[in-house]
Amino acid sequence: MAHQEKKLKLYSFWRSSCSCRIRIALNLKGLEYQYIPVNLLKGEQFSPEFQKLNPVGFVPVLVDGDMLISDSFAICMYLEEKYPQHPLLPSDLQTRALTQLPGSKYRLLQHKTSSESSSIGSSLIEVASFMYSFQKYIEAKVSPDEKIPWAKFHIEKGFEAIEKLLKDHAGRYATGDEVFMADLFLAPQLHAGIKKFNVDMAKFPLLSRLYEAYNELPQFQNAMPEKQPDAPSA
């Protein structure tokens, strides 16, 4: 296993929530990996070298020997299949069904997946992509000053929906008392909402409790943006 772990290379950007969820997954599974930074702000995702890895220009990209995967959900599923230690998907079918609830109602686009328990994750991918694209649009077409308030408003709307949908199903974590894939997708969104957009979490007691629970897990904390080697110095 040690030989396999050293093969892993993760192309990542410190502030990318999609990259963050993969860093959490790798940490939970105890997999060592080489961190290769891709500075999205400098446009390194459009370099000829990176375009060979992912022509779409998104991070993360995972390289495992001859395997190359360039989508965070696909990477999670690949890791789950190849490295079964610390499962990211619950074996209990009822739990899988429960974790489908947030995703089915908090998605912007209908996106069917091969695993019910990861529906919240695929939904948050759609939300994150939507938010990033429209932040750039608002900045270009309206005003840079409107970008943060616009994003904060829509993040809070999303948090309201997740708060309601999880209230009857959450345990210590999003879908029970064990960490599963939904937590990997939710934690980076909460972190960004709080740290980057100054969302008032007093309105979301359940999500606040989950955020505190994630803060107690080193696998989550070591994956957070400010802990990455390419993060700006404090």
N, C-alpha and C positions, 0 to 999 in steps of 0.2 A: 504493500500500500504506500509506503514512503516513497518508492520510486515513482509511482503513479502521481502522487501529490505534487512532486517537484516538477512534473511536466506542465502543470496548469499555469496559464498566463491569462491575466485579466486586464483588458484595456478598459480604462476607467477614467472618469472625471470626478474630482472630489465632491462637487456639489450635486452631481446627478443622482436623483432618487432611484432611477432604474439601476444604476451601478451599485447604489447602497444596498438594495435588496439582495443583490448577488453576493456582495461582501458578507452580509449577514448569513446567507445560506452556506457559504464556504466556511465561515467561522463555526456555525452550528455543527457542520459535518466534520470539523476538525481537519480540513484540507488546507495544506500550505499552497501558496500560489505566488507567482511573480506579478507584482503590480506595475503596470505600464501606463503612465499617465497620458491622457489625450486632452489637451487644452482646448475646450470648445470655444472659449472666448477669443482665442487667437486663430480659430479656424483650422486647427490641426486635423479635425475630422474630414476635411476636404483634401488633405494631402494625398498624393498618388499612393503612398505606402498604406495609409489607412483605408483608402477607397478600395484597395485590393481585398481588404478584410471585410468591409461592409460598405458597399456602394451607396447605401442610404445615408451614411454619415452619422449614425447614432452609436452611442455607447449604452450598455457595455458590449464587449465582444469577449468571448471565452475561447481560448485555444487549449485543447487537451490532446497532445500528441498530433495525430492527423485530423482530429475533429475540430471544426470551427463553428461556433454558434453565435449568432448576432442579434438575439432578442432575449430580453430578460425572462419572460415567461418560458420560452423554449429552453433557456439555460437552466432554469429551476427544474424543469421536467427532466432534462438530461442528467443533471446532478442526482436527482431522485432515483433515476433508473440505474445509473452506473455506480453511485456511491450510496448504498441504502442505509448507512449508519445515520442515526437521528432522523427518522422519516419526517418529511415536510408535509405529507398528506396523511390524514387519519385513516386508520383501517376500518373504523366504525362507519357504516353507511349512513346512519342517522346524523352523525356529526358532519359528514360530507354534505348531506342535504341541508343542514342548518347553515353551513358556511356559504351555501349558494344564495341565501336570501339577500345579504347586502349587495352582492354583485348584480343580482337580477334587477334590482331597483335603482342602483346607483351607477348605471352605465350610460354613456352618451351614445354609444353605438352597440348594436347587437353583435356580440362576439362569443360564439360558442366555443367551448374548450373541451378537452378530453377528460378533464377532471372537475367535478362539481365543486370540490373543496377549494379550488383556486379561483373561483368566479370573482370574488372580491378583488383578487389580484389583477385579473385581466381588466376589470372595470377601472381600477386605479391607474393602470397603464393608459387607458383611453383618456381619463381625466388629466393625467400629467401631460400627455401629448397635446391635448386640447389647450391646456393652460399655457404651455410654453409657446405654442404657435400664436395664440391670441395676445399674449403679452408683447411679442414682437410686433404684431399688427397694431396694437394700441399705441405702442411707443412710436412707430413710424407714422401712423395716420392721425393720431390725436395729439398726444403729448407724453414725453417720458415721465412727467410727474403723475400721470394718470395710471401708469402701469401697475404700481404697487396697490393702490386702493381698489382698482378693478379686480386684481388677482385675489386680494384679501376678501372681497365681497363674495366671490364665487367659491373660494375655499371654505368659507364659513357656511355657505349653503350646502356644500358637500358634507361638511362635518355634521350639520344638523340631520341630514338623512342617515348617515352612518350611526350617529348616536341613537336615533330611534330604532333602527333596524337591529342593532346589537344588544339592546337593553334586556331582552328576554333570553339571550343566548350566551352572552359573554360570561366567562369565569374569571380566573386570574388573568387570562389573555383573551384575545378577540373571540375565539370560538370554543372556549373551555379552559381547562386548567393546564393544558400543554401548549407549547409553541408549535404552530403550524404555519402553512404558507401565507394565510391571510395576515398574520402578524408581520411577516417579512415585507409585505406590501404596504401595510398600514403605518408601521413605525417611521419610515422615511417621510411620509406625507405629514405626519404629526410634527416631526422634527422641523421640517421646512415651514409649516404653518406657524409654529411658535417662534423659531429662531429668525426666519427670514421675513415673515409677513406680520409678525406681532399679533397673531390672532389671540383674542381674549378667551382663554380656555375655561374661564369660570362658567361659561354658558354650556360647557360640554363636560360634565362631571365624569361620565363613563370613559370618554376618550382621555381625559386627564389622568384617570386612574390607570388606564392601559399604558399611557406614556410613562408614568412613574414606574410601572412594572418593567417596561423595556429598559429603563435607565438602570435597573438593578442587574441586568444581564450583560456580562462582559462581551459576549458574542455580538450583541447589538451595539454596545457603546464603542467598541473598537472599530466598528464599521461606519460610524457616523462621519459626516463630512470633515469636521475640523480635525479628526484624527488621521486623515490621509496624508501621505507624503507630499502630494502636490497642493495641499491647502495653503493659502497665504499665511505667513507668520503672523502671530497675534501682535 
